[in-house]
Amino acid sequence: MNRLAKSGFSLLEMTVVLLILGLLMGGLWMPLQAQTEYRKRQQTASALAEIKEALIGFAILNGRLPCPSFVSDPAHIEFGVAAVTCPRTSASSEGYLPWKTLGVSETDAWGVTQITGAGGMQGYWRYRVDENYAGIFSFITQFSDQLQIRNSLGNALTTTTERPIAVIYSTGKNLHADGENADYEASAGVYQSDVQSTSFDDMLIWITRPLLMNRMVSAGKLP
């Protein structure tokens, strides 16, 4: 064996070293992906909390909640702006959050600010509001939309006496609505809030009438 062979690495040794490095890098990659995903979910949860406060603030200033935005063309002047009316009897009663009107983030942490053909508007917040609360409301205002929230087991997370009056959700990493959120009902809409799984990664919040009324009273806007 010559001197170079004695002082250097053999081909087999180099292969083993590269294999070990590959395994180490692969082992680090998955935790890094998990950390990135966790950070995005935290960012989205924080943005949802901000949106909830913005919606309540809008109601305090205007005496009502905003309608969704139904414009999907970024070049349109009304893109991201609340519609004038939001009838629950048509498919347009569920739309996108009017982020320009509210002054909040345009998309969730996974969103892309562009239209993607048949894929629609990816990453934009979904929003639905009871039309009776999209108009001037008071303590005696009733529900026009029998909204309800369930989990994957079908258990109700809201009551029939105090239903949600607004629902907001992120479609998560996969950029499309999952579970109950994937099916639209023009009335008596069912939405899903659940733990993250391989088949469900939406993040959903809602506003109840007691919460909104309490904040309106605290702000001196009711009765």
N, C-alpha and C positions, 0 to 999 in steps of 0.2 A: 504494500500500500504506500503511495507516495505521500509527501509532506502535506500537500493541499488537501488530500482526502482526510488526513489525520486532524487538520486544524479546522475544517469546515463541516457543514451539515451534509449528510447523505440525502438523497432524494426521498427516501422513506421517512427520515426524520422531518424533513420539510413538509411532507404530506401530513404527518401527524400533527405538527404545529399548526398548519393551516386549518385542519379539521377541528382542532380544539378552539381556535380563534372563531371559526364559523359557528360552533355551538354556543360559545360565549356571547357572540353578537346576536345570534338568534334568540337567546334567552333574555337579552336586554331589550330586544325589539318589542316583544309583546307587552311587558310592563310599561314601556314608553307609550305604546298605543293606548293602553288602559288609562294612563295618566292624562293623555290628551283628550280622550273621550270624557273622563270625569270632569276635566276643566271646562269642556264645552257644555256639559250638562249643568254645571254650577253657573256658568255665564248665562245660560238660557233661563235657569230658575230665577236668577237675579233680574233679568230683563222682564220676565213675566210678572214679578212682584212690582216692578216699576210701571208696567202697563196697567196693572190693577189700580194702582194709585192714580195714574193719569186718567183712567176712565171715571173713577170716583170724583176726581178734581173737575173733569169736564161736566159731570152731572151737577156738582155744586155750583158751577158758574152758569150753566145753561138750563138747569131744571130738568134735564133729560140725559139719556145716554146717546152716543152717536150711532148712526146706522153703519153697517159695514161698507167697505169700498168694493165695487164690483168691476172696476176698470183694470184690465190686465196688460195694457200697453204702456210701457214706461215713458213713451214720448207724449202720451196724452196729458193734457193739462190737469185732469181730474185723477191721475194716477196717485193712489195713496190717500185720497181725500174721501171723507164720509159722503155716502149718497144722501140725497134729500129725503127719500122714503125707503123703507125696508119692509115690504109686506111679507108676512110669514107664509102666505099661501102659494108662493112660487119658489122655484129652486134658487132664486136670487136672494132669498132671505138669509142664507148663509154665504158669507163672503170672506174677504180679507180684512184684517185690522186696518182702520184708517190711520196709519202711522204718521202721516203728514199732519193730519188734523190734531192728533194727540201730542205730536212732538216727541215720539219715542223711536227706538231702533227700527229700521226697515225690515230686518230679517232676524231669525234666530242664529245661534252660533254656527250652524251648518249651512246657512242659506247662501244662495248665489243671487246677486242682484241683476238677473237677466231672465228673459223668457226662454224656455227650452223646448219649443215646439210642442209636441203632444204631451210632454211632461208637465206643462203648465208652469206656474210660478213656484219655483222650488225654494223652500225655506222661509216663505212669507207666513206671517202669523194668520191663523184661521180665527174667525170671529163670528159669533151669532148673538143676537140680542132679541129679547121679547119686545115685540113692536109697541106694546102699551107703555114700555119704559123708554122707548125711543122718542116718545112724545112727552109733553109736560105731565108729570105724575104727582100724586099726593099720597097720603096715608091710605086712602080708600081704593087706590088703583089696584085692579086685579090682574091675574095672569092671562095673557092671550095665547101664549105658547106653553104647552105642558112639557117643558124640558125636564130631563132627568139624567143623572150621572150614575153609571154602574161600573163595577170592576169586572174582571174576566170571568168570575164565577156567577155573574148575573146579580150580585148583591147590590142593592140600592145604596148609594153614598149620599143621596139627598132625599128629602121627604116630599110627600105629595101636597103638604100644606104650605111649605116654604120652598118652592122650586127655584132653580137658578134663573136669574133674569138676564144673565150674560155668560157666555162661554168663550174662552180664549185658549188656543193650544198651538204648540209647536209640533211639527211632524217628525222631529228628531233626525237622527243620522241618516235613515233610509229615505228621507225627503218625501214620504207619502203617508197619508193617514192610515192608521192600523185599527183593527178590531171594529168596534161600533162606530168609530170616527170615520171609517171608510164608507159607511152607508148613510145616505142623506134621507131624512124624513121631513117633508114640508111642514108637518105639525107633529106635536108630541115627540120631538126629536130625542133620541137616546145617544148619549156620548159616554166615552170610556176614560177613566182615570185609573192607572194601574202601575205596578212595579215594572221596571224594565226587564224585557226578556228577548229571546231570539225572534219572536213574532210581534212584539209590541215595544215601541220606543217613543211613542208620543208623550209629550209633557203638557198636561191640561190643568187649568185653573178655572174657577167660576166665581161670580159675584152673586150673593144672595140678597133678597129684599131687606131682611133685618139689618145686615151690614150697611147697605146703602142708606137706609132710613136713619140709622144711628149717626152716620157721618153727616148726613144732611142736617139733622137736628143740631149736632155739635157745631156745625158751621153757621147755624142761625138761618138756614134756608127753609126749614120746616118747623112747626106747622105753618 
